[in-house]
């Protein structure tokens, strides 16, 4: 199964559409907040509310299970900057999550810490570390994570 993770697209509708078109065979699309759009993309993404989203009906965090993989999805603005990664790891571990997907920092990050994957795709607007904008593709098979790879968005 193929999961596509994006974050911080900040009204870049054409970039979201490009990600969906490029990955048209994906089984699941996740948005980690700051989409800043209305209901148009609700059918396409499992989303959480970021600090710039005006849709207050979206949760700040959600836990889903997909293909036997348990994921915590958050924007992460509610976690303190100096301890964000450790806090996300601890929460994911406490909740028995396999993957914690998060955004907000506009900086890509992928790490496996004690069996918990911490995945931030960076931004579809701009990345604060100067890296190319992009998204993450997670490949799974019957409860096993096969691959996690960040891909640049070619526009």
N, C-alpha and C positions, 0 to 999 in steps of 0.2 A: 504494500500500500504506500501511497505517496502523500505526504503532508507538506504543504507550503506555508511558511510562516513569514509574515511581514509586520512592520510596525512603523509608526510615525510617518504616515504618508501625507498628512496635512493638506487635504483637499487636492492632491495630485491624482485626480480621477483617471486620467489617461495612463498613469503609471500602474495603478491598480489593475486596470483593464489589460495592460501589457503583461503583467505578471499572470493574470488569469488566462490570457490567450496563449502565452508561452508554455504554460503548464496545464493545458486544457484537459489532460488525462489525470490530473491530481484527484485524489479521493477526498481531501479535506483542505480547506483554506482557513488559516488562523490569522487574525489581526490583533496585535498586542496594544492597541490604543492609539489615540490621536489620529483617527481616520478623518474626523471632521466632515462627515457626510450624513445625509439623511438616510432614509430607509432603502435607497436604491441598491445598496450592496448587502443588505441584511441577509438575503437569501444565499449569498456566496461565501460569507466569512463567519466563523465563530469569533465573536469580537468581545473585547472588554473596553471599558471607558477609560480614556486617558485624561490627563489634566487639562487638555484643550478641547475635549469633546463636549458638545452641548447636549447630547442625548443622555439624559439622566436615567433612562430606563435600562441602560446597559450596566451590568455589574462591574465592580472594580476588579474582581477576580472571579475566575470560574475553574472548576475541575471537571475534566471530561476524560472518558476512557474511549480509546479508538484503537481497533485492531489489537486489543489486549495491552495497550500502552496507556498508562495513567499520566495525564498532563495537567499541570497547574499553569494557567494563563493569567498574566497580570501586566499592567503597564509599568508598574514598579515606582511610580512617583511617590507613593506612600511609604517607601523604604528610604531610610537616611542614606545620603550619598556615600558617606565614609564607610558604611558597613553593608551596603546594598547586596553585594554578591554573597557574603556570608549569611545574611538574613534570608535571602531567597533560597540558598542551599538548605539552611536549617528548616525552613518551612516545608520545602519539597520533601526533605527526608522525613520530617514528622508526619506528613500526610501520605507517605509511601508512594510518592510520585516518581515516575521514571524520567520525566522531562519537566523543567520549568521554563516556559517561554515568557520573555519579558521584553520591554522596550524602554522608552523614555530617554535613555542616555544618548541616543543618536551615535552610538559606537557599537560596532559588531563585537560579539563575544560568544565563544563556544568553548565549553569546558565540561569534562566528565569528572565529577568529584564524588568519589566513593559510590559510584553507580548511579548518581543523579546527574543528568545532563542539564547544564545551564545554557540556554540558547537565547541570544539577542541578535536578531537579524540586522540591526542597525536601522537606518532610516531610508525611506524612499524619497525624501526631500534633500537632505544633506547629512553627511556624517562629520561629527566634530573632530574626528581623528584624521580627516582628509581622505579616507578610503572611499572607494566607489560606492554609490548607492546600490542596494541589493536586497536579497531575501535569502531564506534558508529552506532547503529541501531535506526532509527527513524521510528515509525509506524504512519501512517496517515489514515484518512478515510474521504473522501469528504470535504476537506478543514479544517479538525480538526486534531491537533496533539494529538495522543493517548498516545504515550510513546516515551521517548528518553533514551536509555540505552547504557552505554559503556561496551564493551565485550572484554575480553582478547583474544589474538590470541594464540591458542594452536598449537604449532609446534612440 
